[in-house]
């Protein structure tokens, strides 16, 4: 029996899922974020095959073709190197949107949904004008554009590739009240005034050991790292917001779990009132904001 001792080659969807989960256990040993190998195997398989999670369950006894198995194995091999699933499949979910993603942008994360929640809770005009600084995939701007069809959203990013990707997401989602342009923070916004500015800027210190761990190893450093212990871009945004916000306009920023005090201080220094912070789903301080009062 020449094949004795060797694992059987997967045949059905269910057999493939078992094999994939077993192989992913090795990655889970070095990546604490990967805490459910079975879920990861299902997500990878569904995305690569273009099936919904429901379809994956209902077709568990389907026999996979050699071409399907080859595609799945290639994707799994990339995942086992630590490459994020989002970059392997080219798509990810944020809020209630499915977005195209690519290595030119950060992968949208659940904690950033706090900015969307906070924006939607504010008492803004029915036709509010909103600026999303460092838009990346366009996730924040697009989520707000879908939730508030009368709002006018402008997303800007320094990366031309990111802007092109965000525009593709907007076109596919058919959200005409959202536009994206290339800009070095406020440089391309002209004299426009906004009711709300939101941003998930770079806020990680360049010496932070987390940069060598998990998904961030594959994400663009320019979207992650900022000078001055991660606070340089946040301070620039706070300073610039004073001349870009309407009276009683709001600025809300995502930041590191240990940066809330520093961000609040920067908001106070630039004349903001009602300064406050909110915790993320892991109970860490994650976003801070304030309102620009009348002069």
Steps between C-alpha positions, in 0.01 A plus 500: 500500500715790372270771646496356850562768764423788266192717555220437255463762232186705568210422273193675635455850639471358851825305466679806367376712791633245750840494332519880473410546868767248600767681299392838636566382855871556431435865413280542807799414721681818391205726420284566810241677282420168334293346777257286297665290230172342392342840440812615314487190278134564421558866421794425273314225318180699451687806374726309263211300354273805489236331713296644783548349849155345467591339168819363653300321769237365261764372256727328752473166315577649157806352333758766423651507153878479454498867394310602814734301721803656336364853548411429861840350576678801351290733714561291811875497434502879489296516821745270675776756438292745706366697203161648598196326362369835376797544267476142377133526407504871410193583704394569856198614697450825687173618657244359254724531195710252306811686385780435258832508685863495389847532655502874420252557785435388855252219552182649652459390860196474728641756746488765226124447480490706821566808288196418288284444808615827653446698180146367465422593861586868451238768446612611155310677223291280271734587212823489703835527328750248635873457439677166546876552530721206399206314353683186382236262363239771554346293778395778739379739231308230314333369814382853584395568141280190500347576841440868416413543130459879539847548650785598269815301572852583386777248562865590447817295504867566422520176300374516141452122506281528810288773339451285189396205718256714702345627178451142381326417826276805465406414142423136584291601801329775298540777755504825298502721811862399565813612314871434542806706407873477555617740769772545761254536788321832439705617201236427233191600700529868406273738687225244565354493850368183660250410769708198599856377447584137575831323469679175570852642455839336554551486877752224573849579627763377255665301782182321603564123508148433370622607155678165470194296595183383329330672206682833536819339364330504159327839522651830373719660766404846375143433617613368838801692630528864604781699657498644853402168662218458249340840567641723223218454248230518766634836618520628142138396440381670820679822409374503142142422594449844655488666156308218328208456737181699517397647833385215727665252264655184640834323466530131594821297480604140550818454707704252700367358825755702703460830310162630618645753744743637242231525233261674738778743591556580132129560449489736800812683378328567169185645654265202495234456766289204613818295463441133574619146426332165440617146564517228234353150517805386694436771763800706386484874436482518120343822370495859624331812375375847568290787363623832365304774681408843362794739489 
